[in-house]
Amino acid sequence: MATGGPLSIIYRDDALVAIDKPAGLLVHRSPVDRHETRFAVQLLRDQIGQRVYPVHRLDRGTSGVLLFALDAATARDLGQQFQSGAKQSRYVAVVRGHLTGEGTIDHPLADVVDRHAGLEGSSPRPALTRYRGLATTEIPAAIDRYPTSRFSLVELQPASGRRHQIRRHLKHLAHPIIGDATYGKGRYNRYFTESLGVPRLLLACTGLSLNHPLGGARLDLLAPLSGTYAALINRFGWRDALPASWLAPSS
């Protein structure tokens, strides 16, 4: 969850700055969350003492790599990369049920007009997400109608950028992300909060790769899993299913 400390800067040069956004922090002001007073844009601006331009967004509950440009021209260049598919992003999620193997979720999505109610507007547009099952577990807890409960650790790579795409695609597969209050299941979210001490959306952007706007060299940004997310990985015996660089050293 978001805290009051300084933001964790994982990369900075004359054109770009990237942070490891904590879960629970909004990227910028939103009319839906009028009561909030802390936003990544303002916090980072105050922390580094200069204006920043968000290149993309992460949902409030999602943690991980969040990239900003330091001038408008760089922001436009990066925006074009995000639109063209030149960037690649990697997410890690914990989902309900056993999701194994590799596959592609090719399911059109309409725009979300009310994120709390999950209401959609406009005509569905193409949306594609690639997934790879990393590990599974079954625990002796009767969360739903069965005496045990199954969960999976999954790597995801969205090939398009629809709002809430990963969360909605996993719901479409009947493997909703744990901690998702809009597209998930309340009894599972409550169990993870109350019994496992994990009160967050278990979705994190652990990697972002793109061409640097100055010179074109490939830039790979990494935000390892940490905190309660990493603790759950250890608890479920999944540590060996992840490359060492995907977990914070102290986790």
SEMAR-578400 format. One record per residue (C-alpha): residue in one letter; x, y negated, z negated. Coordinates in steps of 0.5 Angstrom, whole numbers, plus 500, padded with zeros to 3 digits. Layout:
REC res xx yy zz
REC A X Y Z;
...
//
This chain:
REC res xx yy zz
REC M 500 500 500;
REC A 502 493 501;
REC T 506 490 496;
REC G 508 483 494;
REC G 516 484 495;
REC P 519 481 502;
REC L 518 485 508;
REC S 523 490 510;
REC I 527 488 516;
REC I 529 494 521;
REC Y 532 490 526;
REC R 534 482 528;
REC D 537 479 533;
REC D 536 472 537;
REC A 530 474 541;
REC L 527 479 536;
REC V 525 482 529;
REC A 522 488 527;
REC I 519 490 520;
REC D 517 496 517;
REC K 510 494 516;
REC P 507 497 509;
REC A 500 500 509;
REC G 495 495 507;
REC L 498 489 510;
REC L 494 485 516;
REC V 498 483 522;
REC H 495 476 522;
REC R 488 473 520;
REC S 482 477 521;
REC P 475 474 521;
REC V 473 481 518;
REC D 478 480 512;
REC R 476 473 510;
REC H 478 474 503;
REC E 485 476 505;
REC T 491 472 503;
REC R 497 476 506;
REC F 499 477 513;
REC A 505 480 516;
REC V 506 474 521;
REC Q 506 468 516;
REC L 510 473 511;
REC L 515 474 516;
REC R 515 467 518;
REC D 516 464 511;
REC Q 522 470 510;
REC I 526 468 516;
REC G 524 461 516;
REC Q 522 461 523;
REC R 516 462 528;
REC V 515 469 530;
REC Y 510 472 535;
REC P 507 478 534;
REC V 508 483 540;
REC H 503 488 539;
REC R 499 490 532;
REC L 498 496 528;
REC D 492 497 524;
REC R 491 495 517;
REC G 492 502 514;
REC T 498 504 519;
REC S 505 503 517;
REC G 511 503 521;
REC V 515 499 526;
REC L 512 492 528;
REC L 515 488 533;
REC F 515 480 533;
REC A 519 476 539;
REC L 522 469 536;
REC D 520 465 542;
REC A 514 465 547;
REC A 518 467 553;
REC T 520 473 550;
REC A 513 475 547;
REC R 511 474 554;
REC D 516 479 557;
REC L 515 484 552;
REC G 507 484 553;
REC Q 508 486 560;
REC Q 512 492 558;
REC F 507 494 553;
REC Q 502 493 558;
REC S 506 497 564;
REC G 507 503 559;
REC A 515 501 559;
REC K 515 502 552;
REC Q 514 508 548;
REC S 511 509 541;
REC R 511 515 536;
REC Y 506 516 530;
REC V 506 521 525;
REC A 499 523 522;
REC V 497 528 517;
REC V 490 531 519;
REC R 484 535 517;
REC G 485 542 520;
REC H 490 546 523;
REC L 492 543 530;
REC T 498 546 533;
REC G 502 547 539;
REC E 502 541 544;
REC G 497 537 548;
REC T 494 531 551;
REC I 487 528 549;
REC D 484 525 555;
REC H 478 521 553;
REC P 476 514 555;
REC L 474 509 549;
REC A 470 503 549;
REC D 472 497 546;
REC V 471 497 538;
REC V 466 491 536;
REC D 465 493 529;
REC R 471 497 526;
REC H 467 498 519;
REC A 461 501 522;
REC G 465 504 528;
REC L 461 501 533;
REC E 463 500 540;
REC G 461 496 546;
REC S 463 495 553;
REC S 464 501 558;
REC P 469 506 556;
REC R 476 505 559;
REC P 481 511 560;
REC A 485 513 554;
REC L 490 518 553;
REC T 494 520 547;
REC R 499 526 547;
REC Y 500 530 541;
REC R 505 536 538;
REC G 503 540 532;
REC L 509 539 527;
REC A 507 543 521;
REC T 501 546 517;
REC T 499 548 510;
REC E 493 551 507;
REC I 492 549 500;
REC P 487 552 494;
REC A 482 547 494;
REC A 475 547 495;
REC I 474 540 498;
REC D 469 542 503;
REC R 465 548 504;
REC Y 471 553 504;
REC P 475 555 498;
REC T 481 553 501;
REC S 483 547 505;
REC R 487 546 511;
REC F 492 540 514;
REC S 497 539 519;
REC L 503 534 521;
REC V 502 532 528;
REC E 507 527 532;
REC L 503 523 537;
REC Q 505 518 543;
REC P 499 514 546;
REC A 500 512 553;
REC S 495 507 553;
REC G 493 502 548;
REC R 486 502 546;
REC R 483 499 539;
REC H 484 505 534;
REC Q 486 510 540;
REC I 489 515 535;
REC R 484 515 530;
REC R 479 516 535;
REC H 482 521 539;
REC L 483 525 533;
REC K 476 524 531;
REC H 474 527 538;
REC L 478 533 537;
REC A 475 534 530;
REC H 482 533 526;
REC P 481 526 523;
REC I 486 523 520;
REC I 487 523 512;
REC G 485 517 509;
REC D 481 514 515;
REC A 475 511 512;
REC T 472 509 519;
REC Y 473 515 523;
REC G 475 521 517;
REC K 471 524 512;
REC G 470 521 505;
REC R 471 527 501;
REC Y 478 529 504;
REC N 480 522 503;
REC R 478 522 495;
REC Y 481 528 494;
REC F 488 525 497;
REC T 487 519 493;
REC E 485 522 486;
REC S 488 529 486;
REC L 495 528 490;
REC G 496 520 489;
REC V 496 518 496;
REC P 491 512 497;
REC R 493 510 504;
REC L 491 512 511;
REC L 496 517 513;
REC L 498 514 520;
REC A 505 511 521;
REC C 509 508 527;
REC T 516 512 526;
REC G 519 510 532;
REC L 518 504 538;
REC S 523 504 544;
REC L 523 499 549;
REC N 527 495 554;
REC H 531 489 551;
REC P 528 483 554;
REC L 535 480 554;
REC G 540 485 559;
REC G 535 490 559;
REC A 538 495 555;
REC R 534 500 551;
REC L 532 499 544;
REC D 530 504 539;
REC L 527 502 533;
REC L 526 507 527;
REC A 522 506 521;
REC P 522 513 517;
REC L 517 515 512;
REC S 517 513 505;
REC G 513 512 499;
REC T 507 516 498;
REC Y 507 519 505;
REC A 514 522 504;
REC A 512 525 497;
REC L 506 528 500;
REC I 511 531 506;
REC N 515 534 501;
REC R 509 537 497;
REC F 507 540 503;
REC G 513 543 504;
REC W 514 540 511;
REC R 521 536 510;
REC D 524 541 515;
REC A 519 540 520;
REC L 521 533 521;
REC P 528 530 524;
REC A 532 527 518;
REC S 532 520 521;
REC W 524 520 520;
REC L 524 520 513;
REC A 528 515 508;
REC P 534 517 505;
REC S 531 517 498;
REC S 525 521 499;
//
